[in-house]
Amino acid sequence: MTTASTQEMAAVKGAKIGFVESDKRSKTRKVVVKYLAKHPKYGKYVRKRTVLHVHDENNESGVGDRVEVAPCRPMSKTKHWRLVRIVDKARGV
């Protein structure tokens, strides 16, 4: 038994949530995904981040938006992620 929600969850396997850092390029966004990692020797949790180049076909997202991204086929040398949805829009100035 498959439902629409099960199919959607399968479609976004490996998805991550992050914030748009740059929207200067057409159809491309830089998304920062922050996480905590435990230091191997000292055991303290350290803040880390990963910068992903994301394909945004309709230029929907803007700087500061919280977005969900999923891996996809390589679209260029550095762009291997696509925009799934905008979770929260940034507050306008």
PAMAR-533929 format. One record per atom (N, C-alpha, C): residue number from 1; residue in three letters; x, y, z. Coordinates in steps of 0.2 Angstrom, whole numbers, plus 2048, in hexadecimal, padded with zeros to 3 digits. Example, Ala and Ser with C-alpha at 12.3 -4.5 7.8 and 13.67 -1.06 7.14 Angstrom:
<rs>
[1,ALA,[842,7E4,827]]
[1,ALA,[83E,7EA,827]]
[1,ALA,[842,7F0,827]]
[2,SER,[840,7F5,823]]
[2,SER,[844,7FB,824]]
[2,SER,[840,800,827]]
</rs>
This chain:
<rs>
[1,MET,[804,7FA,800]]
[1,MET,[800,800,800]]
[1,MET,[804,806,800]]
[2,THR,[804,80A,7FB]]
[2,THR,[808,810,7FA]]
[2,THR,[803,816,7FA]]
[3,THR,[805,81B,7FE]]
[3,THR,[801,821,7FE]]
[3,THR,[805,827,7FB]]
[4,ALA,[802,82D,7FA]]
[4,ALA,[806,832,7F7]]
[4,ALA,[80B,835,7FC]]
[5,SER,[80A,834,803]]
[5,SER,[80F,837,807]]
[5,SER,[815,832,807]]
[6,THR,[814,82B,806]]
[6,THR,[819,826,806]]
[6,THR,[81E,828,800]]
[7,GLN,[81A,829,7FA]]
[7,GLN,[81E,82A,7F4]]
[7,GLN,[822,831,7F4]]
[8,GLU,[81F,836,7F8]]
[8,GLU,[823,83C,7F9]]
[8,GLU,[829,83B,7FD]]
[9,MET,[828,837,802]]
[9,MET,[82E,836,807]]
[9,MET,[833,832,803]]
[10,ALA,[832,82D,7FE]]
[10,ALA,[836,82A,7FA]]
[10,ALA,[83A,82E,7F5]]
[11,ALA,[836,833,7F3]]
[11,ALA,[839,838,7EE]]
[11,ALA,[83E,83D,7F1]]
[12,VAL,[83E,83E,7F7]]
[12,VAL,[842,843,7FA]]
[12,VAL,[847,83F,7FF]]
[13,LYS,[849,839,7FD]]
[13,LYS,[84E,835,801]]
[13,LYS,[855,839,802]]
[14,GLY,[857,83A,807]]
[14,GLY,[85E,83D,808]]
[14,GLY,[85D,845,808]]
[15,ALA,[857,847,809]]
[15,ALA,[856,84E,809]]
[15,ALA,[859,852,80F]]
[16,LYS,[85B,858,80F]]
[16,LYS,[85D,85C,814]]
[16,LYS,[85A,863,814]]
[17,ILE,[85A,866,81A]]
[17,ILE,[857,86D,81B]]
[17,ILE,[85C,872,81D]]
[18,GLY,[85C,877,819]]
[18,GLY,[861,87C,81A]]
[18,GLY,[85F,883,819]]
[19,PHE,[863,888,819]]
[19,PHE,[862,88F,817]]
[19,PHE,[865,891,811]]
[20,VAL,[861,895,80D]]
[20,VAL,[864,898,807]]
[20,VAL,[869,89E,809]]
[21,GLU,[86F,89D,807]]
[21,GLU,[875,8A2,808]]
[21,GLU,[876,8A7,803]]
[22,SER,[875,8A5,7FC]]
[22,SER,[876,8A9,7F7]]
[22,SER,[871,8A7,7F1]]
[23,ASP,[86E,8AC,7EE]]
[23,ASP,[869,8AB,7E8]]
[23,ASP,[86C,8AF,7E2]]
[24,LYS,[872,8B1,7E1]]
[24,LYS,[875,8B5,7DC]]
[24,LYS,[875,8B2,7D5]]
[25,ARG,[875,8AB,7D5]]
[25,ARG,[875,8A8,7CE]]
[25,ARG,[86E,8A6,7CC]]
[26,SER,[86D,8A6,7C6]]
[26,SER,[866,8A4,7C3]]
[26,SER,[866,89C,7C4]]
[27,LYS,[860,89A,7C7]]
[27,LYS,[85E,893,7C8]]
[27,LYS,[863,88F,7CC]]
[28,THR,[867,893,7D0]]
[28,THR,[86C,88F,7D5]]
[28,THR,[86C,893,7DB]]
[29,ARG,[86C,88F,7E1]]
[29,ARG,[86C,892,7E8]]
[29,ARG,[871,88F,7EB]]
[30,LYS,[875,892,7F0]]
[30,LYS,[879,890,7F5]]
[30,LYS,[875,88F,7FB]]
[31,VAL,[875,888,7FE]]
[31,VAL,[871,887,804]]
[31,VAL,[876,884,809]]
[32,VAL,[876,887,80F]]
[32,VAL,[87A,885,814]]
[32,VAL,[876,880,819]]
[33,VAL,[879,87A,81A]]
[33,VAL,[876,875,81F]]
[33,VAL,[87A,875,825]]
[34,LYS,[878,877,82B]]
[34,LYS,[87C,877,831]]
[34,LYS,[87A,870,835]]
[35,TYR,[87F,86E,838]]
[35,TYR,[87E,868,83C]]
[35,TYR,[884,868,842]]
[36,LEU,[883,863,847]]
[36,LEU,[888,862,84C]]
[36,LEU,[88B,85C,84B]]
[37,ALA,[892,85B,84C]]
[37,ALA,[896,855,84C]]
[37,ALA,[89A,855,852]]
[38,LYS,[89A,84F,854]]
[38,LYS,[89E,84D,85A]]
[38,LYS,[8A6,84D,859]]
[39,HIS,[8AA,850,85D]]
[39,HIS,[8B1,850,85B]]
[39,HIS,[8B4,849,85D]]
[40,PRO,[8B8,846,859]]
[40,PRO,[8BA,83F,85A]]
[40,PRO,[8BE,83F,861]]
[41,LYS,[8C2,843,862]]
[41,LYS,[8C6,843,868]]
[41,LYS,[8C3,845,86F]]
[42,TYR,[8C1,84B,86E]]
[42,TYR,[8BE,84F,874]]
[42,TYR,[8B7,84E,876]]
[43,GLY,[8B3,84B,871]]
[43,GLY,[8AC,84A,872]]
[43,GLY,[8A7,850,872]]
[44,LYS,[8AA,856,872]]
[44,LYS,[8A6,85C,871]]
[44,LYS,[8A3,85C,86B]]
[45,TYR,[89C,85F,86B]]
[45,TYR,[899,860,864]]
[45,TYR,[89B,866,861]]
[46,VAL,[89D,866,85B]]
[46,VAL,[89F,86C,857]]
[46,VAL,[89A,86D,851]]
[47,ARG,[899,874,850]]
[47,ARG,[895,876,84B]]
[47,ARG,[898,876,844]]
[48,LYS,[895,873,840]]
[48,LYS,[897,872,839]]
[48,LYS,[892,874,834]]
[49,ARG,[894,875,82E]]
[49,ARG,[88F,877,828]]
[49,ARG,[892,874,822]]
[50,THR,[88D,873,81D]]
[50,THR,[88E,871,817]]
[50,THR,[88B,876,812]]
[51,VAL,[88E,878,80D]]
[51,VAL,[88B,87D,808]]
[51,VAL,[88A,878,802]]
[52,LEU,[883,878,800]]
[52,LEU,[881,875,7FA]]
[52,LEU,[87F,879,7F4]]
[53,HIS,[880,878,7EE]]
[53,HIS,[87E,87C,7E8]]
[53,HIS,[877,878,7E6]]
[54,VAL,[872,87C,7E6]]
[54,VAL,[86B,879,7E5]]
[54,VAL,[868,87C,7DF]]
[55,HIS,[865,877,7DB]]
[55,HIS,[861,87A,7D5]]
[55,HIS,[85A,87C,7D7]]
[56,ASP,[859,882,7D5]]
[56,ASP,[852,885,7D6]]
[56,ASP,[84F,887,7D0]]
[57,GLU,[84B,883,7CC]]
[57,GLU,[849,884,7C5]]
[57,GLU,[845,88B,7C5]]
[58,ASN,[841,88D,7C9]]
[58,ASN,[83D,893,7C8]]
[58,ASN,[83F,899,7CC]]
[59,ASN,[845,898,7CF]]
[59,ASN,[848,89E,7D3]]
[59,ASN,[843,8A0,7D9]]
[60,GLU,[840,89B,7DC]]
[60,GLU,[83B,89C,7E1]]
[60,GLU,[83E,89F,7E8]]
[61,SER,[844,89C,7EA]]
[61,SER,[847,89D,7F0]]
[61,SER,[84B,8A4,7F0]]
[62,GLY,[84C,8A6,7F6]]
[62,GLY,[850,8AC,7F7]]
[62,GLY,[854,8AC,7FD]]
[63,VAL,[859,8B0,7FE]]
[63,VAL,[85D,8B0,804]]
[63,VAL,[85A,8B0,80A]]
[64,GLY,[85C,8AB,80F]]
[64,GLY,[859,8AB,815]]
[64,GLY,[853,8A6,816]]
[65,ASP,[850,8A3,810]]
[65,ASP,[84B,89E,810]]
[65,ASP,[84E,898,813]]
[66,ARG,[849,894,816]]
[66,ARG,[84B,88D,819]]
[66,ARG,[848,889,813]]
[67,VAL,[84C,884,811]]
[67,VAL,[84A,880,80B]]
[67,VAL,[84C,879,80C]]
[68,GLU,[848,874,809]]
[68,GLU,[84A,86D,809]]
[68,GLU,[84D,86C,802]]
[69,VAL,[852,868,802]]
[69,VAL,[856,866,7FC]]
[69,VAL,[857,85F,7FC]]
[70,ALA,[857,85C,7F6]]
[70,ALA,[858,855,7F5]]
[70,ALA,[85E,854,7F0]]
[71,PRO,[862,84E,7F0]]
[71,PRO,[867,84D,7EB]]
[71,PRO,[864,84B,7E5]]
[72,CYS,[867,84C,7DF]]
[72,CYS,[865,84B,7D9]]
[72,CYS,[86B,849,7D4]]
[73,ARG,[86A,848,7CE]]
[73,ARG,[86F,847,7C9]]
[73,ARG,[873,84E,7C9]]
[74,PRO,[87A,84D,7C7]]
[74,PRO,[87E,853,7C6]]
[74,PRO,[87B,858,7C1]]
[75,MET,[87A,85E,7C2]]
[75,MET,[878,863,7BD]]
[75,MET,[87E,867,7BB]]
[76,SER,[883,867,7BF]]
[76,SER,[889,86B,7BD]]
[76,SER,[88F,868,7C1]]
[77,LYS,[895,86B,7C1]]
[77,LYS,[89A,869,7C4]]
[77,LYS,[899,868,7CC]]
[78,THR,[895,86D,7CF]]
[78,THR,[894,86E,7D6]]
[78,THR,[88D,86D,7D8]]
[79,LYS,[888,86D,7D3]]
[79,LYS,[881,86D,7D5]]
[79,LYS,[87E,866,7D5]]
[80,HIS,[87D,863,7DA]]
[80,HIS,[87A,85C,7DB]]
[80,HIS,[874,85C,7DF]]
[81,TRP,[871,861,7E0]]
[81,TRP,[86B,861,7E5]]
[81,TRP,[866,865,7E1]]
[82,ARG,[85F,864,7E3]]
[82,ARG,[85A,867,7E0]]
[82,ARG,[855,86A,7E6]]
[83,LEU,[852,86F,7E5]]
[83,LEU,[84D,872,7EA]]
[83,LEU,[847,86E,7EA]]
[84,VAL,[845,86B,7F0]]
[84,VAL,[83F,867,7F1]]
[84,VAL,[839,86C,7F2]]
[85,ARG,[83A,870,7F8]]
[85,ARG,[835,875,7FA]]
[85,ARG,[838,87A,7FE]]
[86,ILE,[834,880,7FF]]
[86,ILE,[836,885,803]]
[86,ILE,[832,884,80A]]
[87,VAL,[836,883,80F]]
[87,VAL,[833,881,816]]
[87,VAL,[830,888,819]]
[88,ASP,[835,88D,819]]
[88,ASP,[833,894,81C]]
[88,ASP,[836,899,818]]
[89,LYS,[832,89E,816]]
[89,LYS,[834,8A4,812]]
[89,LYS,[838,8A9,817]]
[90,ALA,[83D,8AC,815]]
[90,ALA,[840,8B1,819]]
[90,ALA,[83C,8B7,81A]]
[91,ARG,[83C,8BB,81F]]
[91,ARG,[838,8C1,820]]
[91,ARG,[83B,8C6,81C]]
[92,GLY,[836,8C9,818]]
[92,GLY,[838,8CF,813]]
[92,GLY,[83A,8D5,817]]
[93,VAL,[83F,8D9,814]]
[93,VAL,[841,8DF,817]]
[93,VAL,[83D,8E5,815]]
</rs>
